[in-house]
């Protein structure tokens, strides 16, 4: 296996406690940053590392930090987005529950770099057990002098709070998260102004994912240049992948970016292949919001090159023949999977989670769910297939936040790559409507 930058000590007994975490090098980045570096130097190291946002968007973290406005006398904030809600993604909750001090260390070092004296971890409401773990670790950090006034005698002050949300998927969008954190309904804001200018309480704010912030201590300790040596091209460092579905060895894996997709699926070091001796049919590589790809396109690009676990390789070919790394929610589907049923299930989720603020998303997600329900339950028409594509196109690019695209892309990709299966649901409607029915073409080995 490749190097483990975040999870090297994750199975050490007691690593969730301050004492054990410190024995394994914990809080070195806080000591280094506060005693030997300026905030600007910390930002520069993160920029040199090439770290990209691990929550899904993949935007360069250091560049995002450099956009933060610094008006005189106005407080700034760092907010950790721990509202992990993407179907197929479950990596952040493991980081927080098993390595809470790693996230706290990243919050301290990142807050120092941004000049923030009050920062927040916004956590999904269902993860109350994780919230309690974080609050206990934060109390330990205060007691040890890593939080509060005059941290390590540096003159730098920081207060850190954990705030549970109500469990809304939409609050994974950074401006909806900020609205919720302010005590309002979690509706996304129009941009501009961007959070870096007017975020939490109209103050300059940076919102980063749990995994992104957890990587900051590694970068500060080892140096941005060293971090950038890991990976391929603009996909630097390691990435946590939530692997699930029809795999022999599902779980959370920390991989070096650049690992071939085929090796990740079939190697005994990682997922061990497809369960029950079956064939791979399709993969959703980055959580339910990214385009699904059939076996032949997830293992190889359209040009015949090996597909790699990188931002660039997975997106090779655009949405015609590619997909996205996203949040790393890797869902494998075997030959018994009904693509129409799976797509309908995703659509039900996005219709339920739409905040309703934008009519294309509010109405469009409902239409897609209804049409897919019709196809899956034996009442579909051939024109419904093109209707799905039409509705998806009318949603895409016409909403305040990306939830509309998150709902539209999976539907459009499913029709694009598995149109014959959708047509079979119309021509063999009674057979397709039976519980557990499988499109017979899927049983042919590719």
C-alpha positions, -999 to +999 in steps of 0.1 A: +000+000+000+010+036-004+019+061+022-006+070+050-004+106+058-037+109+078-045+074+089-010+061+099-019+059+136-057+055+133-057+021+149-034+029+178-052+022+210-062+055+227-052+077+198-084+097+204-070+110+236-046+139+238-018+120+256-016+092+231-020+116+202+009+137+215+031+107+219+027+100+181+037+136+171+004+153+176+003+192+177+037+196+162+023+217+134+008+241+160+041+245+178+059+249+145+035+274+130+030+296+161+066+297+171+085+298+138+062+308+110+041+338+101+004+332+090+014+341+055+041+314+055+016+288+065-007+298+037+022+296+013+031+261+024-005+250+018-004+266-017+029+249-025+014+215-015-012+216-042-038+203-017-073+204-033-106+205-015-114+170-004-152+176+000-159+172-037-152+204-056-114+199-057-106+236-056-070+244-045-071+250-007-042+274-005-056+295-033-090+296-015-072+308+017-054+335-002-087+350-013-098+358+023-105+395+027-087+412+056-105+444+064-091+462+094-108+454+127-132+429+112-131+393+127-125+363+104-136+327+107-125+292+097-155+268+094-151+231+091-177+215+069-184+182+086-220+179+072-210+146+055-243+138+037-233+125+002-247+090-004-217+066-006-194+089+014-184+081+050-148+090+054-150+121+075-169+106+103-142+080+108-115+107+109-134+127+135-144+097+157-109+080+156-086+110+152-104+140+166-072+157+176-059+156+141-089+177+130-086+201+160-048+205+152-057+214+116-083+239+128-058+256+151-030+258+125-055+268+097-071+294+119-037+309+128-029+311+091-062+329+083-061+352+113-093+337+128-098+339+165-132+321+166-137+290+145-164+263+141-169+227+132-203+223+117-213+186+120-242+166+106-269+164+133-272+126+131-236+122+142-241+131+178-217+104+190-190+120+169-199+154+183-194+141+219-160+127+209-150+161+194-162+181+224-142+159+247-110+163+226-116+201+224-118+202+262-085+183+264-069+208+240-081+238+261-067+222+292-033+216+275-031+252+263-036+245+226-069+265+226-080+296+244-059+327+253-022+331+244-017+297+229+018+284+237+028+319+248+025+331+212+000+358+218-025+341+195-060+334+208-085+309+194-119+296+206-133+265+188-169+253+189-188+223+175-222+231+161-247+203+151-269+209+121-304+195+115-293+168+091-300+186+058-279+176+028-282+211+014-261+223+044-231+207+028-232+237+004-210+262+021-234+292+021-263+271+033-241+258+060-233+294+071-270+303+071-277+273+093-248+282+116-263+317+120-295+300+132-315+304+099-330+280+075-302+263+055-309+279+021-279+287-002-270+323-008-266+341-041-229+347-049-212+372-051-205+382-024-185+350-017-178+338+019-142+350+016-156+385+016-189+382+034-194+348+051-204+340+087-222+371+101-210+390+070-174+385+080-146+370+059-149+333+062-132+302+048-152+269+047-131+237+043-139+200+044-128+178+073-103+159+053-088+191+038-082+206+073-068+173+086-041+174+059-029+208+070-007+195+100+010+171+076+018+199+051+031+222+078+052+195+094+067+181+062+066+211+040+044+219+010+070+207-015+073+173+001+035+168+001+034+178-036+058+150-045+031+125-037+005+119-064+003+128-100+003+162-116-022+186-100-036+157-080-012+158-051-011+140-018-033+112-005-071+108-006-095+090+016-119+068-004-152+054+009-155+022-009-189+004-008-213-016-029-206-050-044-170-053-032-153-081-014-135-057+009-156-024+013-142+002+037-122+034+040-089+035+022-062+061+021-046+060-013-019+080-030-036+099-058-026+083-091-034+047-082-050+029-112-088+024-107-084-013-117-058-019-090-080-002-064-110-024-073-092-057-078-061-057-057-062-076-025-045-046-008-076-026-014-111-037-024-103-073-035-125-074-065-163-079-069-181-101-044-196-135-050-175-140-082-196-117-102-187-091-129-184-054-124-211-035-142-207+001-132-191+025-107-201+058-092-166+071-084-172+102-063-205+100-044-240+098-058-238+133-074-212+123-100-219+106-134-220+068-133-196+050-157-199+015-171-171-010-165-153-003-197-151+034-191-142+033-154-112+010-160-100+027-192-105+062-207-121+064-241-086+067-256-077+034-240-054+047-213-056+033-177-080+053-156-063+067-125-077+078-092-070+115-098-091+145-105-078+148-140-079+111-151-114+105-138-127+136-156-109+127-189-135+128-216-158+152-198-192+140-189-195+122-223-170+094-212-157+106-179-168+114-143-154+131-112-134+121-082-158+142-060-158+134-024-144+099-030-176+080-024-167+049-045-198+028-052-193-005-072-222-023-088-222-058-100-241-074-130-273-079-109-277-041-104-308-025-120-295+009-132-330+023-135-339+013-099-306+027-087-311+060-105-346+063-092-333+058-057-308+086-061-335+108-075-357+102-045-329+114-023-323+146-042-360+155-045-363+150-008-332+171+000-338+200-024-344+232-003-370+243-028-355+278-033-350+274-070-379+263-092-358+243-117-344+222-088-376+221-068-398+210-097-372+192-118-361+168-091-397+159-085-403+153-122-373+131-125-383+110-095-419+106-109-407+096-144-381+071-130-407+057-107-430+052-137-402+034-157-392+012-127-428+001-119-439-009-154-458+022-165-430+039-186-432+052-221-404+054-246-406+092-247-400+092-209-363+085-215-358+116-236-380+135-211-355+126-183-326+140-203-346+172-211-355+178-175-319+172-164-307+198-190-332+224-178-320+220-142-283+221-149-268+256-147-301+272-136-299+270-098-282+290-070-262+261-057-249+228-072-276+206-058-295+209-091-265+196-110-260+169-083-295+157-091-293+161-129-258+146-137-265+110-124-298+108-144-283+121-176-252+098-173-274+067-166-294+073-197-263+081-217-245+049-208-274+025-202-301+036-226-308+001-237-316-008-201-341+021-199-357+010-231-360-026-219-380-012-189-405+001-215-406-029-239-406-055-211-425-034-185-442-062-167-410-082-164-390-052-153-415-043-126-410-076-108-390-074-075-354-082-082-358-080-119-325-076-138-319-064-173-307-096-191-281-077-211-263-070-178-256-107-174-234-108-204-197-106-193-180-075-208 
